[in-house]
Amino acid sequence: MRTSGWVQRTVVSLVYAFLWLPILVVAVVSVDTSTFLRFPPQGFSLEPYHTVFTTPEFTTGLVSSLIIAVFTTVVTLAVAIGASLAFTRHTFRGSGTAQSFFTSPLLVPNIVLGLALLLLFAPLGLTDTYTGLVLAHVVLCLPYAIRTITVSLSTVDVAGEDAARVLGASPWTTFRRVTLPLIRPGVVAGAVLSFLVSFDEAVVSLFLSGFDITPLPVTLLDHLETQAGPEVAALSMLLIAFSLAAVLAVERALGLGRSLRA
């Protein structure tokens, strides 16, 4: 028993080391004094972080990514809530096929999906536009939002909804006053996942972005081609910190485990 426990702790420690060491390396490189990426660093400086906030291409990319992520989250939640209600509250022919259709983007490599969306959007004039990027990101985010909201709806007792309808509440009032508060953890979890997936998406955005609109991940890739300095690592650390802060906010407000199980 003691040997088994020691082996288990060793394996877990190695897994954590495998996951955290790359991030630690990036964190160390992000405070290097060099003008190019190297490890180990030759000095300590916060200048790379200053460069991130004073480089116009980074700030412009950040604004574009935030706009895309916000609109993607709103549209994704609207579609995901409606689809989840249809899947859990109604029985209809083709329900399983519809669910598979909504989750199919998880099975398609992003590079294939990006090329397909480019061929579809180019004749419609939706490339290098916020509309095209938002629609593309909605396709990527829907599986996550539908999953979390569907799980929440499946755990809600429909007796409360039936009671509200019997007492004269309209379908919209029942949803707003009864159903939505009960599935709030799943909706919040779906919103956070959708925002982070959209904000971090690079492959599909690379196909659909252009000169006018360039999301931050695409800007980062373009910057790496010309001048790969410590500012790249600094920006990566800021994005990691942003994602961690979003997850911690959900944990503090609702409990992360509850949000994903509800």
C-alpha positions, -999 to 999 in steps of 0.1 A, spaced: 0 0 0 28 24 9 47 16 -24 15 21 -44 9 55 -28 45 66 -34 42 56 -71 9 74 -74 23 106 -59 54 104 -82 33 100 -113 10 129 -103 40 151 -96 55 143 -130 23 151 -147 21 185 -129 57 192 -138 50 184 -174 21 208 -174 37 237 -155 73 237 -166 66 252 -201 46 280 -184 74 285 -160 99 288 -188 77 314 -206 74 333 -174 112 334 -169 118 344 -206 92 372 -203 114 392 -180 146 388 -200 167 418 -210 175 403 -245 160 415 -277 152 379 -288 138 348 -272 164 327 -254 167 305 -224 182 308 -198 177 346 -196 207 369 -192 191 395 -170 159 408 -154 137 435 -168 100 444 -170 105 462 -202 89 434 -223 56 440 -204 59 478 -211 65 470 -248 33 449 -249 12 479 -238 30 504 -259 29 485 -292 0 496 -314 -4 463 -331 -9 445 -298 -34 470 -284 -54 471 -317 -54 433 -317 -66 432 -281 -95 455 -289 -105 434 -319 -103 402 -299 -124 416 -271 -151 429 -295 -152 395 -313 -153 375 -280 -180 396 -265 -204 394 -295 -195 357 -299 -205 350 -263 -238 368 -266 -248 351 -299 -235 317 -287 -256 319 -255 -287 329 -273 -284 300 -297 -272 275 -271 -300 282 -247 -327 278 -274 -311 246 -287 -306 232 -252 -343 239 -243 -354 221 -275 -332 191 -268 -342 187 -231 -378 199 -231 -391 185 -264 -390 152 -282 -389 154 -320 -376 135 -349 -340 141 -357 -331 153 -322 -300 131 -320 -289 142 -354 -293 179 -345 -273 174 -313 -245 157 -333 -246 186 -358 -241 212 -332 -212 193 -315 -196 183 -348 -171 212 -348 -152 194 -320 -145 165 -344 -132 186 -372 -96 200 -371 -96 238 -369 -74 241 -400 -100 222 -420 -128 242 -405 -110 275 -412 -105 266 -448 -141 255 -452 -154 288 -437 -130 308 -459 -144 291 -490 -180 298 -477 -175 334 -465 -153 347 -493 -181 349 -519 -204 365 -493 -179 392 -485 -176 381 -449 -138 378 -447 -119 404 -428 -151 415 -411 -164 413 -375 -195 396 -388 -176 368 -404 -152 363 -375 -181 363 -349 -201 337 -370 -170 315 -373 -163 317 -336 -199 309 -327 -195 277 -347 -165 268 -325 -181 278 -292 -215 263 -296 -205 228 -286 -191 240 -252 -221 262 -244 -247 237 -254 -230 210 -234 -229 230 -201 -264 244 -205 -279 210 -215 -265 194 -185 -279 222 -163 -314 218 -178 -313 180 -175 -308 184 -137 -336 210 -132 -369 196 -119 -396 206 -144 -422 206 -117 -413 243 -109 -418 252 -146 -451 234 -147 -463 251 -115 -455 285 -130 -474 277 -162 -504 264 -142 -505 296 -122 -508 317 -154 -472 326 -162 -464 330 -199 -436 308 -214 -412 338 -214 -420 347 -178 -415 310 -168 -382 309 -185 -370 343 -171 -382 338 -135 -379 301 -130 -358 283 -156 -330 308 -161 -321 313 -124 -319 275 -120 -296 270 -149 -275 301 -141 -243 281 -132 -244 263 -166 -251 295 -185 -222 313 -167 -198 284 -174 -209 283 -210 -203 321 -213 -168 319 -198 -158 290 -220 -172 307 -251 -154 339 -243 -121 322 -237 -123 299 -267 -131 329 -290 -105 351 -274 -78 325 -278 -87 312 -313 -59 316 -338 -63 290 -366 -97 299 -379 -91 336 -373 -59 333 -394 -80 322 -424 -107 349 -420 -89 379 -407 -70 404 -429 -56 439 -429 -85 457 -413 -93 433 -385 -66 412 -369 -74 395 -336 -47 393 -310 -37 356 -315 -31 363 -352 -12 395 -344 10 374 -320 17 349 -348 26 376 -373 49 393 -347 67 360 -342 76 359 -379 94 392 -378 107 399 -343 105 371 -317 115 389 -285 106 386 -248 75 408 -254 60 377 -270 65 357 -238 52 387 -218 20 388 -239 16 351 -235 19 354 -197 -7 382 -197 -31 360 -217 -25 331 -192 -32 354 -163 -64 367 -180 -77 332 -185 -69 322 -150 -86 353 -136 -118 344 -156 -118 309 -142 -112 321 -107 -140 346 -110 -164 318 -119 -151 298 -90 -155 326 -66 -190 335 -78 -205 301 -83 -180 274 -77 -163 260 -107 -173 224 -100 -209 234 -95 -209 254 -128 -196 224 -148 -218 198 -131 -250 218 -128 
